[in-house]
């Protein structure tokens, strides 16, 4: 991986499971409750792998994430994410 390679970082805000008919009834203004507590850290994923945990913040009027804890070794997580992306042909 060079400093010019880019990896897509996904932030997992929360999850829930809905029945098919509940999804079909969604409309503008619907509220979907998530399983996670508001105190739970967000998950940061790169290449489909968990690399860190964070908290939401606002920077310059935009959403951002402050990294609270790395999930394992940062270098190893980045290496794994890049290998996964390379295998998928994304890098």
C-alpha positions in Angstrom: 0.0 0.0 0.0 1.4 3.4 -0.9 0.4 6.7 0.5 -1.7 7.4 -2.7 -3.8 4.3 -2.4 -7.3 4.9 -1.1 -9.4 2.6 1.0 -13.1 3.1 1.6 -13.9 3.5 5.3 -17.4 2.6 6.4 -18.9 3.7 9.6 -21.5 1.4 11.2 -24.0 3.5 13.1 -26.3 0.7 14.1 -28.3 -2.3 13.0 -31.7 -3.8 13.3 -33.8 -6.5 11.6 -37.1 -5.8 10.0 -39.6 -8.2 8.4 -40.2 -7.8 4.7 -43.6 -6.3 5.2 -42.2 -3.7 7.7 -39.7 -2.7 5.0 -42.5 -2.4 2.4 -44.4 -0.1 4.7 -41.5 2.4 5.2 -42.3 5.9 4.0 -41.0 9.4 4.4 -41.0 10.2 8.1 -40.8 6.6 9.3 -38.5 6.0 12.2 -36.5 2.8 12.4 -35.1 2.0 15.9 -31.7 0.5 16.0 -30.4 -2.1 18.5 -27.4 -0.1 19.6 -27.4 2.2 22.6 -26.6 5.9 22.0 -23.6 5.3 24.3 -22.2 2.5 22.1 -19.2 3.3 20.0 -19.4 3.4 16.2 -17.6 0.7 14.3 -15.1 1.7 11.6 -14.6 -0.9 8.8 -12.1 -0.9 6.0 -12.1 -3.7 3.4 -15.0 -5.4 5.2 -12.9 -5.6 8.4 -13.3 -3.9 11.8 -10.4 -1.6 12.2 -11.5 0.8 15.0 -14.2 2.1 17.3 -15.2 5.8 17.4 -17.7 8.4 18.4 -19.6 10.8 16.3 -18.5 14.5 16.2 -19.2 17.5 14.1 -16.3 19.3 12.3 -17.0 22.3 10.2 -20.7 21.5 10.0 -20.0 18.0 8.8 -20.3 14.6 10.5 -17.0 13.1 11.5 -15.8 10.3 13.7 -13.2 10.5 16.5 -11.3 7.3 16.8 -11.5 6.0 20.4 -9.8 2.6 20.1 -8.1 0.6 17.4 -9.3 -3.0 16.9 -6.0 -4.8 17.2 -2.8 -3.5 15.5 -3.5 -0.6 13.2 -0.8 -1.7 10.8 -2.1 -5.3 10.6 -5.7 -4.1 10.2 -4.8 -1.8 7.3 -2.7 -4.6 5.7 -5.6 -7.0 5.9 -8.1 -4.5 4.6 -5.8 -3.8 1.6 -5.3 -7.5 0.9 -9.1 -7.9 0.9 -9.6 -5.0 -1.4 -6.9 -6.2 -3.7 -8.5 -9.7 -3.9 -11.8 -8.0 -4.8 -10.1 -5.9 -7.5 -10.9 -2.6 -5.8 -7.3 -1.5 -5.4 
